[in-house]
Amino acid sequence: MKSAIAEVAQTYGIENWGAGYFGINSRGNLIVRPSEGDPRSVDIKQVVDDLISRRVKLPVLLRFPQIFASQVRKMNQSFRSAMKEFDYKGEHLAVFPMKVNQRRQVIEAYLEEATKYNYGLEAGSKPELYAAIALDQAPDSLLVCNGFKDDGFIDLAFVGSQLGKNVVIVIEKLNELPKVINRVRETGIRPMVGMRVRLYTRGSGRWEKSGGEQSKFGLTTTELLHAIKMLREAGMIDLLRVLHFHIGSQITQIKRVKAGVKEAARVYAKIRKMGIDVDHLNVGGGAGVDYDGSKTSFESSANYTMQEFANDVIYTIKSVCEEENVPVPNVITESGRILVAYHAMLITNIIDEIETVQGVQHFTITGEEAQVILELYDLYKNMNSKNFLEYYHDALEHKDELFTLFDLGFINLEERAKGEVLFWEVCGRANNFAKLAQVESEEFDDLRKLLSAKYLCNFSVFRSVPDHWAIDQLFPIIPIHKLNETPTDTATLVDITCDSDGVIDRFVDLHDVKEVLEVHDLNENEPYYLSMLLIGAYQEVMGNFHNLFGTTNEAHVIISGDGEYHISRIIHGSQLGDMLNFAKYEKEFLQDGVRTLLNRQMKKGKLTEDEASELAEKYESHFTDYTYLDTNGHR
């Protein structure tokens, strides 16, 4: 017989999506390990309690740099293993795409580990490139410049080359190449040049349109040949060192990876046969994260491992090169999501439960009520395991009759309230009988969702998990405590924004997508914490400032021993003043406006000078408040 902890772990699917980083300890608390299979772990509830004692308010983003480093090592080991197995003579040079998470602390954590393997960075815009140039990379690592480029972008790339970076300027559009050629002539600086090729192959999943014939990026075959001709005529064909392609992010099917690599390797081989010493093949990004643990081609999953990804990339390139009798290239990868997704989680507290009804204990039936209410009460009192389906259908009809009578003015507000409560009580009893009878039907699935609690969570969907709102991305969500107790309720999660879309109502499941999350009953006297995991990729950089909810507080946790840890860094989130400045409400402007109102009230005799001064001080004191609700971690 399974223990309660094992059953709860299965309920939330930790072993399916956790990649060996997450588990439950004997106290029923969520734990995090610094690497897969590591005996060391940290109790997340203990960390949260520690942060609250330091006056760090929720919500808080926890980072685990060791997990990031572990994923970098895993990628390196995967490609080294593949190259050894297939006797591949080239090198693997990964670059981390800064667009996945540009936060300085994240990039620095990556470079600390990446330097050991000559892994570098990829910049897709001028701001990213400006930052990347100043960062300390391994001498033999690459700085790949993707994205559409103007003169300023190209000028920055040349600055990077002069500062000793191994810059690769990837040509996305043909009109970029003359600018590079002219700059080489003017400066004498000779950076590596790459050509992004528009392949016929497309990826799979939500971002499959990133590749294929209709992709907005890359050169057609005709444009590629013209670019080669331009470089030959300029006497700079030796600058062409990299062939690049990208078929999409979060590729769900490994067969699409193999197809794209095969096509690109064939293009590489043909260019080599033209007498051009291209020696790097950039296979782009796209290695998928198994967010839901199903290991399928579902959009929030991937049907392959990192090792399988590496094996297929290396084997496919080598096979094509052997057929074409050309040397194998060094392989560049730009997979960022798989490296950074696991390292961050958001911790939020439940503020309250939004209830549909208050329950029959809040009123009495006198017998003088309208007939529809008396009939609903009769259904509630007399429902049993044999008649629950019939009575549920009767209740649906009575609900419509109730609202019709109210609209026509035949019943008052108090009677309507009684009718609503009785209807939901009938639904609740019908749902319980359906569970006991193991009824599987669409109408009872819908009913269960309607009856589920709505937990009000102290966070913003649009700031912390925008992909859930925008593209229905699934993220694992699990309480950080009480995991030695079987959850007895279900809920959807609503955030504190003034937007009906600020809700999470899709949850990970091994075989389906759940519309409710298993949760524990709320206790008025103790907090209840939820964690949202695998949010390290894109969520921070894509998050917006809906309602001017800003960035959350942040803590970096280093696991030093089993149960031992230290918080290496605390970064405070946005204050009211930060977000008001963002929206161009400068402090002086706001204070001048309040002083004007205070003077007006004093002239009317409604405020004394002392009262006005006290009110001004109170208003100004909130300028440094945290933008989220201040509950000190409690309900």
Residue pairs with C-beta under 8 A, 6 or more apart in sequence:
2 10
4 484
4 485
4 486
5 24
5 26
5 28
5 483
5 484
7 486
8 24
8 28
8 483
8 484
8 485
8 486
8 487
9 15
9 23
9 24
9 483
11 486
11 487
11 518
12 476
12 478
12 518
13 292
13 293
13 476
13 508
13 509
13 510
14 22
14 23
14 24
14 476
14 478
15 293
16 290
16 292
16 293
16 294
16 295
16 510
17 290
17 291
17 292
17 293
17 476
17 508
17 533
17 534
18 293
18 476
19 36
19 290
19 342
20 33
20 35
20 36
20 37
21 32
21 33
21 35
21 36
21 64
21 67
21 70
21 342
22 30
22 31
22 32
22 33
22 533
23 30
23 31
23 33
23 41
24 30
24 31
24 483
24 484
25 31
25 41
25 43
26 484
27 43
27 45
27 481
27 484
28 481
28 482
28 483
28 484
28 485
29 43
29 44
29 45
29 46
29 480
29 481
29 483
30 43
30 44
30 45
30 478
30 479
30 480
30 481
30 483
30 531
31 41
31 42
31 43
31 44
32 41
32 42
32 44
32 64
32 67
32 345
32 557
32 559
33 40
33 41
33 559
34 40
34 64
34 66
34 67
34 70
34 559
35 66
35 67
35 70
35 73
36 70
36 74
38 559
39 562
40 559
40 560
40 561
40 562
40 564
41 559
41 562
41 563
42 557
42 559
42 563
42 564
42 565
43 563
44 62
44 345
44 347
44 480
44 531
45 480
45 481
45 529
46 563
47 62
47 555
47 557
47 565
47 567
48 58
48 60
48 347
48 480
48 529
48 633
49 633
50 567
51 60
51 553
51 555
51 567
51 570
52 58
52 632
52 633
54 570
56 553
56 555
56 570
56 572
57 553
57 626
57 628
57 630
57 632
57 633
58 347
58 348
58 349
58 458
58 529
58 553
58 628
58 631
58 633
59 346
59 347
59 348
59 349
59 458
59 459
59 464
59 552
59 553
59 628
60 346
60 347
60 552
60 553
60 554
60 555
61 344
61 345
61 346
61 347
61 464
61 540
61 552
61 553
61 554
61 555
62 344
62 345
62 346
62 347
62 554
62 555
62 557
63 105
63 106
63 109
63 343
63 344
63 536
63 554
63 555
63 556
63 557
64 343
64 344
64 556
64 557
64 559
65 109
65 112
65 343
65 556
65 558
65 568
66 558
66 559
67 342
67 343
68 106
68 109
68 110
68 113
68 339
68 340
68 342
68 343
68 536
69 109
69 112
69 113
71 338
71 339
71 340
71 342
71 343
72 94
72 110
72 113
72 114
72 117
72 119
72 339
73 113
74 306
75 94
75 306
75 310
75 333
75 335
75 338
75 339
76 92
76 94
76 117
76 119
78 306
78 307
78 309
78 310
78 311
79 92
79 94
79 310
79 313
79 314
79 331
79 333
80 92
81 307
81 310
81 311
82 88
82 307
82 310
82 311
82 313
82 314
82 315
83 90
83 92
83 314
85 311
86 311
86 314
86 315
86 318
87 318
88 314
88 317
88 318
88 328
89 327
89 328
90 328
90 329
90 330
90 331
91 118
91 330
91 331
92 117
92 330
92 331
92 333
93 118
93 119
93 120
93 141
93 142
93 280
93 330
93 331
93 332
93 333
94 114
94 117
94 119
94 120
94 332
94 333
94 334
94 335
95 119
95 120
95 121
95 122
95 141
95 142
95 143
95 144
95 332
95 333
95 334
96 107
96 110
96 114
96 119
96 120
96 121
96 122
96 334
96 336
96 339
96 340
97 122
97 124
97 146
97 285
97 334
97 336
98 107
98 121
98 122
98 123
98 124
98 128
98 131
98 132
99 124
99 125
99 128
99 336
99 541
100 336
100 337
100 339
100 340
100 537
100 538
100 541
101 107
101 336
101 340
101 536
101 537
101 538
101 540
101 541
102 128
102 131
102 541
103 540
103 541
104 131
105 556
105 569
105 571
106 340
106 536
107 121
107 131
107 135
108 135
109 343
110 119
110 339
110 340
111 121
111 135
111 136
111 137
114 120
114 137
114 138
114 141
115 136
115 137
115 138
115 141
116 138
117 138
118 138
118 140
118 141
119 138
119 141
120 137
120 138
120 141
120 142
120 143
120 144
120 166
121 132
121 135
121 137
121 141
121 142
121 143
121 144
122 143
122 144
122 145
122 146
122 334
122 336
123 129
123 131
123 132
123 143
123 144
123 145
123 146
123 147
124 145
124 146
124 147
125 147
125 153
126 152
126 153
126 156
129 143
129 145
129 153
129 156
129 157
129 160
130 156
132 143
132 160
133 143
133 156
133 159
133 160
133 163
133 165
137 143
137 165
139 164
140 166
141 166
142 166
142 167
142 168
142 192
142 332
143 160
143 165
143 166
143 167
143 168
144 168
144 170
144 194
144 242
144 244
144 282
144 332
144 334
145 153
145 157
145 167
145 168
145 169
145 170
146 170
146 172
146 196
146 244
147 153
147 172
148 172
148 173
148 176
149 157
149 169
149 172
149 176
149 179
151 179
154 169
154 176
154 179
154 180
154 183
155 183
157 167
157 169
157 191
158 167
158 183
158 187
158 189
158 191
160 167
160 191
161 167
161 189
161 190
161 191
162 187
162 189
166 192
167 191
167 192
168 191
168 192
168 193
168 194
168 241
168 242
168 280
169 176
169 180
169 191
169 192
169 193
169 194
170 193
170 194
170 195
170 196
170 242
170 244
170 282
171 177
171 180
171 193
171 194
171 195
171 196
171 219
171 227
172 196
172 217
172 218
172 219
173 219
174 219
174 223
174 226
174 227
177 193
177 227
177 230
177 231
178 230
180 191
180 193
181 230
181 231
181 234
181 236
183 189
184 190
184 191
184 234
184 236
184 239
185 234
190 236
190 239
191 239
192 239
192 241
192 242
192 280
193 231
193 236
193 239
193 240
193 241
193 242
194 240
194 241
194 242
194 243
194 244
194 280
194 282
195 219
195 224
195 227
195 240
195 242
195 243
195 244
196 217
196 218
196 219
196 244
196 245
196 246
197 218
197 219
197 221
197 224
197 243
197 244
197 245
197 264
197 267
198 213
198 215
198 217
198 218
198 219
198 220
198 245
199 211
199 212
199 218
199 245
199 247
199 260
199 263
199 264
199 267
200 212
200 213
200 263
201 211
201 212
201 247
201 256
201 259
201 260
201 263
202 208
202 209
202 211
202 212
202 247
202 248
202 256
203 210
203 211
203 247
203 248
203 249
203 251
203 256
203 257
203 260
203 286
204 248
204 251
204 252
204 253
204 256
204 297
205 248
205 249
205 250
205 251
205 252
205 253
205 288
205 297
205 299
206 249
206 250
206 299
206 471
207 248
207 249
207 250
207 251
207 286
208 247
208 248
208 256
209 215
209 248
210 217
210 246
210 247
210 248
210 249
211 245
211 246
211 247
211 248
211 260
212 247
217 246
218 245
218 246
219 227
224 267
228 237
228 240
228 271
228 274
228 276
231 237
231 239
231 240
237 276
238 277
240 276
240 278
241 277
241 278
241 279
241 280
242 278
242 280
242 281
242 282
242 332
243 264
243 267
243 268
243 271
243 278
243 280
243 281
243 282
243 329
244 282
244 284
244 332
245 260
245 263
245 264
245 282
245 283
245 284
246 284
246 285
246 286
246 334
247 256
247 257
247 260
247 284
247 286
248 256
248 286
249 285
249 286
249 337
250 286
250 288
250 289
250 299
250 302
250 337
251 257
251 286
251 287
251 288
251 302
252 288
252 296
252 297
252 298
252 299
252 301
252 302
252 303
253 297
253 303
254 302
254 303
254 304
254 308
254 309
254 312
257 286
257 304
257 309
257 312
257 313
258 312
258 316
260 283
260 284
261 283
261 312
261 313
261 316
261 317
262 316
262 320
264 281
264 283
265 281
265 316
265 317
265 320
265 321
266 320
266 324
268 278
268 281
268 317
268 320
268 321
268 326
268 329
269 320
269 321
269 323
269 324
269 326
270 324
271 278
272 278
272 324
272 326
272 327
273 324
273 326
278 329
279 327
279 329
279 330
280 329
280 330
280 331
280 332
281 317
281 329
281 330
281 331
281 332
282 332
282 333
282 334
283 313
283 331
283 332
283 333
283 334
284 333
284 334
285 333
285 334
285 335
285 336
285 337
286 335
287 302
287 306
287 309
287 333
287 335
287 337
287 338
288 301
288 302
288 304
288 337
288 338
289 302
289 337
289 338
289 341
289 342
289 534
289 537
290 301
290 302
291 300
291 301
291 341
291 473
291 474
291 475
291 476
291 508
291 534
292 298
292 300
292 301
292 474
292 476
292 508
292 509
292 510
292 513
293 301
293 476
293 508
293 510
294 301
294 510
294 511
295 301
295 302
295 303
296 303
297 303
299 472
299 473
300 473
300 474
300 508
304 312
306 338
313 331
313 333
314 331
317 328
317 329
317 331
318 328
321 327
321 328
321 329
336 537
337 537
337 538
340 536
340 537
341 534
341 535
341 536
341 537
342 533
342 534
342 536
343 536
344 535
344 536
344 539
344 540
345 531
345 532
345 533
345 534
345 535
346 459
346 464
346 465
346 531
346 532
346 535
346 552
347 480
347 529
347 530
347 531
348 457
348 458
348 459
348 529
348 530
348 532
349 457
349 458
349 527
349 528
349 529
349 530
349 631
349 633
349 634
349 635
350 455
350 456
350 457
350 458
350 522
350 527
350 528
350 529
350 530
350 635
351 456
351 457
351 458
351 496
351 629
351 631
351 635
352 456
352 522
352 635
353 453
353 454
353 455
353 456
353 491
353 522
354 453
354 454
354 455
354 456
354 494
355 453
355 454
356 424
356 450
356 451
357 420
357 421
357 424
357 425
358 421
359 421
359 425
360 380
360 421
360 422
360 425
362 421
363 417
363 418
363 421
365 373
365 374
365 377
365 418
367 374
369 377
369 415
369 418
370 405
370 410
370 411
370 415
370 419
372 398
372 401
372 402
372 405
372 411
372 419
373 402
373 411
373 415
373 418
373 419
373 422
375 394
375 398
376 395
376 398
376 402
376 419
376 422
376 423
376 426
377 422
379 391
379 394
379 395
379 398
379 422
379 426
380 422
380 425
380 426
380 429
382 391
383 391
383 426
383 429
383 430
383 433
384 433
385 433
385 436
385 437
388 429
388 430
388 433
388 434
388 437
389 430
389 434
389 439
391 426
391 430
392 426
392 427
392 430
392 447
395 423
395 426
395 427
395 430
398 419
398 423
399 419
399 423
402 411
402 416
402 419
402 420
402 423
403 416
405 411
406 416
411 419
424 451
427 447
427 450
427 451
428 451
430 447
431 444
431 447
431 448
431 451
434 441
434 444
434 447
445 515
448 490
448 516
449 492
449 505
449 515
449 516
452 489
452 490
452 491
452 492
452 516
453 489
453 490
453 491
453 492
453 519
454 491
454 492
454 493
454 494
455 491
455 492
455 493
455 494
455 519
455 522
455 530
456 494
456 495
456 496
457 493
457 494
457 495
457 496
457 530
458 496
458 628
458 629
458 631
459 495
459 496
459 552
459 628
460 495
460 496
460 497
460 502
460 543
460 546
460 547
460 549
460 628
461 468
461 469
461 495
461 497
461 501
461 502
461 503
461 504
462 469
462 495
462 497
462 499
462 502
462 543
462 544
462 546
462 549
463 543
463 544
463 545
463 546
463 549
463 550
463 551
463 552
464 532
464 535
464 539
464 543
464 552
465 473
465 475
465 504
465 532
465 535
465 539
466 539
466 542
466 543
466 544
467 473
467 475
467 538
467 539
467 542
468 474
468 475
468 504
468 506
469 501
469 502
470 542
472 506
474 506
474 507
474 508
474 513
475 508
475 532
475 533
475 534
475 535
476 508
476 532
476 533
476 534
477 493
477 504
477 507
477 508
477 517
477 530
477 531
477 532
477 533
478 530
478 531
478 533
479 487
479 519
479 520
479 528
479 529
479 530
479 531
480 529
480 530
480 531
481 529
482 520
482 528
485 520
487 518
487 519
487 520
488 520
488 521
489 518
489 519
489 520
489 521
490 516
490 517
490 518
490 519
491 516
491 517
491 519
492 503
492 504
492 505
492 515
492 516
492 517
493 503
493 504
493 505
493 517
493 530
494 502
494 503
494 504
495 502
495 503
495 504
496 502
496 549
496 628
496 629
497 546
497 547
497 549
498 547
499 546
499 547
502 546
504 517
505 515
505 516
506 513
506 514
506 515
507 513
507 514
507 515
507 516
507 517
508 514
519 528
520 528
522 528
522 635
524 635
526 634
526 635
527 633
527 634
527 635
528 635
529 633
540 551
543 551
545 579
545 582
548 579
548 580
548 582
548 583
548 627
549 574
549 579
549 627
549 628
550 573
550 574
550 575
550 578
550 579
550 582
550 627
551 573
551 574
552 573
552 628
553 570
553 571
553 572
553 573
553 626
554 569
554 570
554 571
554 572
554 573
555 567
555 569
555 570
555 571
556 567
556 568
556 569
556 570
556 571
557 565
557 566
557 567
557 568
558 565
558 566
558 567
558 568
559 565
560 566
573 626
573 627
573 628
574 626
574 627
575 623
575 624
575 625
575 626
575 627
576 622
576 623
576 624
576 625
576 627
577 587
577 623
577 624
578 627
579 627
580 586
580 587
580 590
580 623
581 587
587 623
591 616
591 619
591 620
594 616
594 619
595 616
598 607
598 612
598 615
598 616
599 612
601 607
601 612
602 608
602 609
602 612
607 615
